[in-house]
Amino acid sequence: MSRIVLVSNRVGDVSKAALAGGVVIAIADVLRARSGLWLGWSGKTGEKAEETRTTPDFQEMDGATIATLPLSHREYKDYYLGYSNAVLWPVFHTRLDLAQFEAGYYQRYVDVNRRFAETLLPLLKPDDTIWVHDYHMIPLGLELRKLGVNNPMGFFLHIPVPPAQLFMAIPEYRDLARSLSGYDLIGLQTRADCANMLDFFKNAVFGRILQDGRMRVFDREISVKSFPVGIDMDSFLESRPRRSREQPTPATRLIGVDRLDYTKGLPQKFRAFGRFLEKYPDYRRKVILSQIAPPTRESVVAYADIRNELESLSGMINGRLGELDWVPIHYIHRSTPRRMLVDVYQHSRIGFVTPLRDGMNLVAKEYVAAQDPDDPGVLVLSRFAGAAEQMKQALIVNPYDVEEMADTIKIALEMGLQERKDRHRALVSGIRSYDTFWWCRSFLAELDAVASGKTLPPFGAAGDEAAKKATIELAGLPSRLSSN
């Protein structure tokens, strides 16, 4: 069984994967099982001399090797804050108005990826399987190919893929397409993302789909498939403190947990809740919206703007509709420990998840997982979250339609017990079937198959059972990565 080599912008703490949650749990397990290596940025920034450094710092951690490099201050500014988060992030989330195309960040973005490739080259073994993660590292595969690396190489994009015409607004779109062609497998969150990516290749660089379903791009044949990220439901529930600190509130609560980001639809959520209280005044003093919005990238102007807007909106709604003993919106601008969220979710009647665009959104899945099956709450979910493609039993809303969201809140609050239980049962079944371990083993099985000239059945519909059976045959992984 080949060794797994992961590359991402940041590395996770493998020894504390259960606390971190999300995909880190599955990644930690596969690194242990296959004596893996994980290379990424250390989170530190240094002086200009660091820009040429290709000797990483090593740490052995719980059976895996962690290798990290620092970034120079200029690299951090141009590669990370610049091209990654001021060009790719807004465009991939369909916010062309916020993209800084003219800033000249691209060369530094490529240079950092080249430095990571040069760092990885002497660490590679001939039979390693390389798995690259997310938009920060798109050029890495091609840079490794230029250095003569022929190992199987997959790329997984955790954020959404924009429609082809938006993607092609990026001045360097042809270079990005060529970089993506360096991978054998491109994994995406949803089928809609796959359609957008294939359309991009066809329109941008005259890619063509082959008879076996792969795409010919430049002089390479690549596979593009969806592998929706899930959660480890059992681990999430086990993270709850032995003694609950969360007490039921006198009012019925709607809960939102989102990073403070302009993609999360937070102003729309606040406006919809305010509109709900205006349209249905009988619910005043009976419901509250608790919104946890931890800070992120506070040095970027767009994030300061969204923070100011939320503070203004919550203050306006609370001032207009609140009472001395009832504040409609509880806006919390700080992080909440993951282990505390289980109780917060369980004591909330509605999970209110309204991103304007999201790759997946694991909060939606965590909210459902935390519910009491005998008296579950209701998930209200944006149709523009990747999770909506799987979680069809949620109440699906258009986050741009404030009236619809206000009316849906009322529907959720008045939903009968049996319907809530039926919806919850179906949602939990999907969460358990397509959890974080299914995601990990499916991607790696597909990458191994592509590298050997085969393809596995697609995720979804009639292909599900065949795909599961095929991926279980991926040997050498721990039981929870290789079982149903």
C-alpha positions as CSV (number, residue, x, y, z in Angstrom):
1,M,0.0,0.0,0.0
2,S,1.5,3.3,-1.1
3,R,2.2,6.1,1.3
4,I,-0.1,9.1,1.3
5,V,1.4,12.5,0.8
6,L,-0.9,15.5,1.6
7,V,-0.2,19.1,0.7
8,S,-2.4,22.0,1.8
9,N,-2.0,25.6,2.8
10,R,-2.2,24.8,6.5
11,V,-1.6,21.5,8.3
12,G,-3.8,20.2,11.0
13,D,-2.8,18.8,14.4
14,V,-3.1,15.0,13.8
15,S,-2.9,14.2,17.5
16,K,-6.0,16.5,18.2
17,A,-8.0,15.6,15.1
18,A,-11.1,14.7,17.1
19,L,-11.2,18.2,18.6
20,A,-10.7,19.8,15.3
21,G,-13.4,17.8,13.6
22,G,-14.4,17.9,10.0
23,V,-12.2,16.3,7.4
24,V,-9.1,16.3,9.7
25,I,-10.4,13.2,11.5
26,A,-10.4,11.1,8.3
27,I,-7.1,12.6,7.1
28,A,-5.5,11.8,10.4
29,D,-6.6,8.2,10.2
30,V,-5.3,7.7,6.7
31,L,-2.0,9.3,7.5
32,R,-1.6,6.9,10.4
33,A,-2.6,3.9,8.4
34,R,-0.4,4.7,5.4
35,S,2.6,6.3,7.2
36,G,1.8,9.5,5.6
37,L,3.5,12.9,5.1
38,W,1.6,16.2,5.4
39,L,3.3,19.4,4.0
40,G,1.9,22.9,4.5
41,W,2.5,26.4,5.8
42,S,3.6,26.6,9.4
43,G,1.4,29.6,10.1
44,K,4.4,31.7,10.7
45,T,5.7,34.6,8.6
46,G,9.4,35.6,8.4
47,E,11.8,37.8,6.6
48,K,12.5,38.1,2.9
49,A,15.1,35.3,3.1
50,E,12.3,32.8,3.8
51,E,11.1,33.1,0.2
52,T,13.8,30.8,-1.1
53,R,13.8,28.3,1.8
54,T,13.0,24.7,0.7
55,T,14.1,22.9,3.8
56,P,11.0,22.2,6.0
57,D,10.7,21.8,9.7
58,F,9.7,18.2,10.6
59,Q,7.6,16.8,13.4
60,E,6.5,13.3,14.0
61,M,2.9,13.4,15.2
62,D,0.9,10.3,16.1
63,G,2.3,8.1,13.4
64,A,2.5,10.7,10.7
65,T,5.2,13.1,9.5
66,I,4.3,16.8,9.5
67,A,6.5,19.1,7.4
68,T,6.0,22.9,7.4
69,L,7.5,25.9,5.8
70,P,7.1,29.6,6.8
71,L,6.0,32.3,4.5
72,S,7.7,35.7,4.1
73,H,5.7,38.7,4.9
74,R,5.4,39.5,1.2
75,E,4.3,35.9,0.4
76,Y,1.7,36.1,3.0
77,K,0.4,39.4,1.6
78,D,0.5,38.4,-2.1
79,Y,0.0,34.6,-2.2
80,Y,-2.4,34.1,0.8
81,L,-4.3,37.4,1.4
82,G,-3.7,38.4,-2.2
83,Y,-4.3,35.9,-5.0
84,S,-5.8,33.1,-2.9
85,N,-8.3,35.2,-0.9
86,A,-8.7,38.5,-2.9
87,V,-9.0,36.9,-6.3
88,L,-9.8,33.2,-6.2
89,W,-12.1,33.2,-3.1
90,P,-14.4,36.0,-4.3
91,V,-14.6,34.7,-7.9
92,F,-15.3,31.1,-6.9
93,H,-18.0,32.4,-4.6
94,T,-19.4,34.5,-7.5
95,R,-18.4,37.9,-6.1
96,L,-16.6,39.4,-9.1
97,D,-17.2,42.8,-7.6
98,L,-14.8,42.1,-4.7
99,A,-12.0,40.5,-6.8
100,Q,-8.7,42.4,-7.0
101,F,-7.7,41.4,-10.5
102,E,-5.4,44.3,-11.1
103,A,-3.2,43.8,-8.0
104,G,-0.5,41.7,-9.6
105,Y,-0.6,38.8,-7.1
106,Y,-0.5,35.9,-9.5
107,Q,3.3,35.5,-9.9
108,R,3.8,35.3,-6.2
109,Y,1.0,32.7,-6.0
110,V,2.9,30.6,-8.5
111,D,6.2,31.2,-6.9
112,V,5.0,29.9,-3.5
113,N,3.6,26.8,-5.1
114,R,6.8,26.2,-6.9
115,R,8.7,26.5,-3.6
116,F,6.4,24.0,-2.0
117,A,7.0,21.7,-5.0
118,E,10.7,22.0,-4.7
119,T,10.5,21.3,-1.0
120,L,8.4,18.2,-1.6
121,L,10.5,16.7,-4.4
122,P,13.3,15.2,-2.4
123,L,10.8,13.9,0.2
124,L,8.9,11.8,-2.3
125,K,9.1,8.1,-2.9
126,P,8.4,6.4,-6.2
127,D,5.2,4.8,-5.1
128,D,3.7,7.7,-3.1
129,T,0.2,8.9,-3.8
130,I,-0.1,12.7,-3.7
131,W,-3.3,14.4,-2.5
132,V,-3.4,18.2,-2.8
133,H,-6.0,20.3,-1.1
134,D,-7.8,23.5,-2.0
135,Y,-7.6,26.7,-4.0
136,H,-4.3,27.9,-2.5
137,M,-2.5,25.0,-4.1
138,I,-3.9,24.8,-7.7
139,P,-0.5,25.2,-9.4
140,L,1.3,22.7,-7.2
141,G,0.5,19.6,-9.4
142,L,1.9,21.2,-12.6
143,E,4.9,22.5,-10.8
144,L,5.6,18.9,-9.6
145,R,5.1,17.5,-13.1
146,K,7.7,20.1,-14.4
147,L,10.1,18.7,-11.9
148,G,9.6,15.2,-13.3
149,V,7.2,13.8,-10.7
150,N,5.0,11.1,-12.3
151,N,3.3,9.8,-9.1
152,P,-0.5,9.5,-9.0
153,M,-1.8,13.0,-8.0
154,G,-5.2,14.1,-7.0
155,F,-6.6,17.6,-6.1
156,F,-9.7,18.3,-4.0
157,L,-11.4,21.7,-4.1
158,H,-13.3,22.4,-0.8
159,I,-15.0,25.6,-2.2
160,P,-17.5,25.8,-5.0
161,V,-16.7,26.1,-8.7
162,P,-18.2,29.1,-10.4
163,P,-20.0,29.0,-13.8
164,A,-17.5,29.0,-16.7
165,Q,-18.1,32.6,-17.7
166,L,-17.3,33.8,-14.2
167,F,-14.2,31.6,-13.9
168,M,-13.0,33.0,-17.2
169,A,-13.2,36.6,-15.8
170,I,-9.9,35.7,-14.0
171,P,-7.1,37.1,-16.3
172,E,-5.0,34.0,-15.7
173,Y,-7.8,31.5,-16.3
174,R,-5.8,29.7,-19.0
175,D,-2.9,29.3,-16.7
176,L,-5.2,27.9,-14.0
177,A,-6.7,25.4,-16.4
178,R,-3.2,24.3,-17.4
179,S,-2.3,23.9,-13.7
180,L,-5.4,21.8,-13.0
181,S,-4.5,19.5,-16.0
182,G,-1.5,18.4,-14.0
183,Y,-3.7,16.3,-11.7
184,D,-5.0,12.8,-12.5
185,L,-8.2,13.4,-10.5
186,I,-10.0,16.6,-9.6
187,G,-12.5,16.1,-6.7
188,L,-15.3,18.5,-6.1
189,Q,-18.1,18.9,-3.6
190,T,-21.2,18.6,-5.8
191,R,-22.4,17.4,-9.3
192,A,-23.1,21.1,-10.1
193,D,-19.5,21.9,-9.4
194,C,-18.4,19.1,-11.7
195,A,-20.7,20.4,-14.5
196,N,-19.2,23.9,-14.0
197,M,-15.6,22.6,-14.1
198,L,-16.2,20.5,-17.2
199,D,-17.9,23.5,-18.9
200,F,-14.9,25.6,-17.9
201,F,-12.4,23.2,-19.5
202,K,-14.5,23.0,-22.7
203,N,-15.0,26.8,-23.1
204,A,-11.6,28.0,-21.7
205,V,-9.1,25.6,-23.3
206,F,-11.1,23.4,-25.7
207,G,-11.2,20.4,-23.4
208,R,-13.2,17.4,-24.7
209,I,-14.9,14.6,-22.9
210,L,-13.7,11.1,-23.8
211,Q,-15.7,7.9,-24.1
212,D,-14.7,6.7,-20.6
213,G,-15.9,9.9,-19.0
214,R,-12.6,11.5,-18.5
215,M,-11.6,14.8,-20.1
216,R,-8.8,15.6,-22.4
217,V,-7.2,18.9,-21.4
218,F,-4.0,20.0,-23.2
219,D,-2.0,16.8,-23.5
220,R,-3.4,15.0,-20.4
221,E,-6.5,13.0,-19.5
222,I,-8.1,13.8,-16.2
223,S,-11.1,12.7,-14.2
224,V,-13.5,15.1,-12.6
225,K,-15.9,13.7,-10.0
226,S,-17.9,14.8,-6.9
227,F,-17.0,13.6,-3.4
228,P,-19.2,15.5,-1.0
229,V,-17.5,16.1,2.3
230,G,-19.3,14.7,5.4
231,I,-18.8,14.6,9.2
232,D,-18.0,11.9,11.7
233,M,-21.3,11.9,13.5
234,D,-20.2,9.7,16.4
235,S,-17.1,11.7,17.0
236,F,-19.0,14.9,16.9
237,L,-21.6,13.7,19.5
238,E,-18.9,12.3,21.7
239,S,-17.2,15.7,21.9
240,R,-20.0,16.9,24.1
241,P,-19.0,17.7,27.7
242,R,-20.1,15.2,30.2
243,R,-22.2,17.9,31.9
244,S,-24.2,20.1,29.7
245,R,-23.5,23.8,30.2
246,E,-26.3,24.8,27.8
247,Q,-29.6,25.4,29.5
248,P,-32.9,25.6,27.5
249,T,-33.9,29.2,27.0
250,P,-37.4,30.5,27.8
251,A,-37.7,31.6,24.1
252,T,-37.5,29.2,21.1
253,R,-34.1,29.6,19.5
254,L,-32.9,29.8,15.9
255,I,-29.2,29.1,15.7
256,G,-26.6,30.2,13.1
257,V,-22.9,29.3,13.3
258,D,-20.9,30.9,10.4
259,R,-17.4,32.4,10.0
260,L,-17.7,36.1,9.6
261,D,-17.6,36.1,5.8
262,Y,-19.4,37.9,3.0
263,T,-20.3,34.5,1.4
264,K,-22.4,33.3,4.4
265,G,-25.5,35.4,3.8
266,L,-25.5,36.8,7.4
267,P,-27.1,40.2,6.5
268,Q,-29.8,38.4,4.6
269,K,-30.4,36.1,7.6
270,F,-30.7,39.1,10.0
271,R,-33.1,40.9,7.6
272,A,-35.2,37.7,7.2
273,F,-35.5,37.3,11.0
274,G,-36.5,40.9,11.4
275,R,-39.1,40.6,8.7
276,F,-40.5,37.4,10.3
277,L,-41.0,39.3,13.5
278,E,-42.7,42.1,11.6
279,K,-45.0,39.8,9.6
280,Y,-45.9,37.5,12.5
281,P,-45.9,39.7,15.7
282,D,-47.4,36.9,17.8
283,Y,-43.9,35.4,17.8
284,R,-42.3,38.4,19.5
285,R,-40.9,37.6,22.9
286,K,-41.2,33.9,22.0
287,V,-38.2,33.4,19.6
288,I,-34.6,34.6,19.4
289,L,-31.9,34.3,16.8
290,S,-28.5,33.4,18.2
291,Q,-25.8,34.0,15.6
292,I,-22.2,32.9,16.4
293,A,-19.8,34.5,13.9
294,P,-16.1,34.1,14.7
295,P,-13.7,36.6,13.1
296,T,-11.7,35.7,10.0
297,R,-9.2,37.7,7.8
298,E,-10.0,40.8,9.7
299,S,-7.2,42.7,7.9
300,V,-9.2,42.5,4.6
301,V,-11.5,45.4,3.9
302,A,-14.4,43.3,2.8
303,Y,-14.5,41.5,6.1
304,A,-14.4,44.8,8.1
305,D,-17.4,45.9,6.0
306,I,-19.5,42.8,6.7
307,R,-18.7,43.1,10.4
308,N,-19.9,46.7,10.5
309,E,-23.0,45.8,8.5
310,L,-24.0,43.0,10.9
311,E,-23.4,45.2,14.0
312,S,-25.6,47.9,12.5
313,L,-28.3,45.5,11.4
314,S,-28.5,43.6,14.8
315,G,-28.5,46.9,16.6
316,M,-31.3,48.3,14.4
317,I,-33.5,45.2,14.7
318,N,-33.0,44.9,18.4
319,G,-33.6,48.6,18.9
320,R,-36.8,48.6,16.9
321,L,-38.3,45.3,18.1
322,G,-36.6,44.4,21.3
323,E,-37.9,44.8,24.9
324,L,-36.2,45.3,28.2
325,D,-36.4,41.5,28.9
326,W,-36.2,40.2,25.3
327,V,-33.5,40.8,22.7
328,P,-34.4,39.3,19.3
329,I,-30.9,38.8,18.0
330,H,-27.9,37.5,20.0
331,Y,-24.9,38.3,17.9
332,I,-21.7,36.7,19.2
333,H,-18.5,37.7,17.4
334,R,-16.1,35.1,18.8
335,S,-15.4,31.4,18.5
336,T,-17.3,28.8,20.4
337,P,-15.5,25.5,21.2
338,R,-16.6,22.7,19.0
339,R,-17.5,20.5,22.0
340,M,-20.0,23.1,23.2
341,L,-21.9,23.3,19.9
342,V,-23.6,19.9,20.3
343,D,-25.7,21.2,23.2
344,V,-26.2,24.6,21.5
345,Y,-27.6,22.8,18.4
346,Q,-29.7,20.4,20.4
347,H,-31.4,23.2,22.3
348,S,-32.2,25.2,19.1
349,R,-35.5,24.5,17.3
350,I,-34.2,25.8,14.0
351,G,-30.8,25.5,12.4
352,F,-30.6,28.6,10.1
353,V,-28.0,28.1,7.4
354,T,-28.2,30.7,4.7
355,P,-25.0,31.0,2.7
356,L,-25.1,32.9,-0.6
357,R,-22.5,30.3,-1.9
358,D,-20.8,27.5,-0.1
359,G,-18.8,24.5,-1.1
360,M,-20.5,22.2,1.4
361,N,-21.4,23.7,4.8
362,L,-20.8,21.1,7.6
363,V,-22.7,23.2,10.1
364,A,-25.9,22.0,8.5
365,K,-24.9,18.4,9.0
366,E,-23.7,19.0,12.6
367,Y,-27.0,20.6,13.5
368,V,-29.0,17.6,12.3
369,A,-26.6,15.2,14.0
370,A,-27.1,16.9,17.3
371,Q,-30.8,16.7,17.3
372,D,-32.9,14.5,19.7
373,P,-34.5,12.0,17.3
374,D,-37.6,11.9,19.5
375,D,-38.1,15.7,19.3
376,P,-35.8,17.0,16.5
377,G,-35.5,20.6,15.3
378,V,-35.8,21.7,11.7
379,L,-33.0,22.6,9.3
380,V,-33.6,25.7,7.1
381,L,-30.9,25.5,4.4
382,S,-29.9,27.8,1.5
383,R,-30.2,26.2,-1.9
384,F,-26.7,27.6,-2.7
385,A,-25.0,25.5,0.0
386,G,-23.4,22.4,-1.4
387,A,-25.1,20.5,1.3
388,A,-28.5,21.2,-0.3
389,E,-27.7,18.7,-3.1
390,Q,-27.7,15.9,-0.5
391,M,-30.0,17.3,2.3
392,K,-33.2,17.6,0.3
393,Q,-35.4,16.9,3.4
394,A,-34.3,20.3,4.9
395,L,-36.5,23.3,4.2
396,I,-34.6,24.7,1.2
397,V,-34.7,28.5,0.8
398,N,-33.4,31.2,-1.5
399,P,-31.2,33.4,0.8
400,Y,-31.8,36.4,-1.5
401,D,-35.5,36.2,-0.9
402,V,-36.1,37.7,2.5
403,E,-39.9,37.2,2.3
404,E,-39.5,33.5,1.6
405,M,-37.1,33.0,4.4
406,A,-39.4,34.8,6.8
407,D,-42.3,32.6,5.8
408,T,-40.1,29.5,6.1
409,I,-39.2,30.3,9.7
410,K,-42.9,30.2,10.5
411,I,-43.4,26.9,8.7
412,A,-40.4,25.4,10.6
413,L,-41.7,26.6,14.0
414,E,-45.2,25.2,13.3
415,M,-44.1,21.9,11.8
416,G,-45.7,18.9,13.5
417,L,-43.6,16.3,15.5
418,Q,-44.1,13.4,13.0
419,E,-43.0,15.5,10.0
420,R,-40.0,16.7,12.0
421,K,-39.1,13.1,12.9
422,D,-39.5,11.9,9.3
423,R,-37.3,14.6,7.9
424,H,-34.7,14.1,10.6
425,R,-34.5,10.3,10.1
426,A,-33.9,10.7,6.4
427,L,-31.3,13.4,6.9
428,V,-29.4,11.3,9.5
429,S,-29.4,8.3,7.2
430,G,-27.6,10.4,4.5
431,I,-25.1,11.9,7.0
432,R,-24.2,8.4,8.2
433,S,-23.9,6.9,4.7
434,Y,-21.8,9.6,3.3
435,D,-19.6,10.6,6.2
436,T,-16.1,12.0,6.3
437,F,-14.6,8.5,6.0
438,W,-16.7,7.7,3.0
439,W,-15.4,10.9,1.4
440,C,-11.8,10.0,2.2
441,R,-11.8,6.4,1.1
442,S,-13.9,7.2,-2.1
443,F,-11.4,9.9,-3.2
444,L,-8.4,7.7,-2.6
445,A,-10.0,4.6,-4.2
446,E,-10.8,6.7,-7.3
447,L,-7.3,8.1,-7.5
448,D,-5.8,4.6,-7.2
449,A,-8.2,3.4,-9.9
450,V,-7.5,6.4,-12.3
451,A,-3.7,5.8,-11.8
452,S,-4.1,2.2,-12.8
453,G,-6.3,3.1,-15.9
454,K,-9.7,2.2,-14.4
455,T,-12.7,4.2,-13.2
456,L,-15.2,3.5,-10.4
457,P,-19.0,4.0,-10.6
458,P,-20.0,7.6,-9.9
459,F,-21.4,8.9,-6.6
460,G,-25.2,9.2,-6.6
461,A,-28.3,7.4,-7.9
462,A,-27.8,3.9,-9.3
463,G,-24.0,4.1,-8.8
464,D,-24.1,4.4,-5.1
465,E,-24.0,0.7,-4.0
466,A,-21.5,-0.2,-6.7
467,A,-19.3,2.7,-5.7
468,K,-19.5,1.7,-2.0
469,K,-18.5,-1.9,-2.7
470,A,-15.6,-0.8,-4.9
471,T,-14.2,1.7,-2.4
472,I,-14.4,-0.8,0.5
473,E,-11.8,-2.8,-1.4
474,L,-9.3,-0.1,-0.7
475,A,-6.9,-2.1,1.5
476,G,-4.7,-1.1,4.3
477,L,-7.0,1.5,5.9
478,P,-8.5,1.3,9.4
479,S,-11.9,-0.3,9.8
480,R,-13.8,3.0,9.9
481,L,-12.2,4.1,6.7
482,S,-13.1,0.8,4.9
483,S,-16.5,-0.1,6.2
484,N,-20.0,0.9,5.5
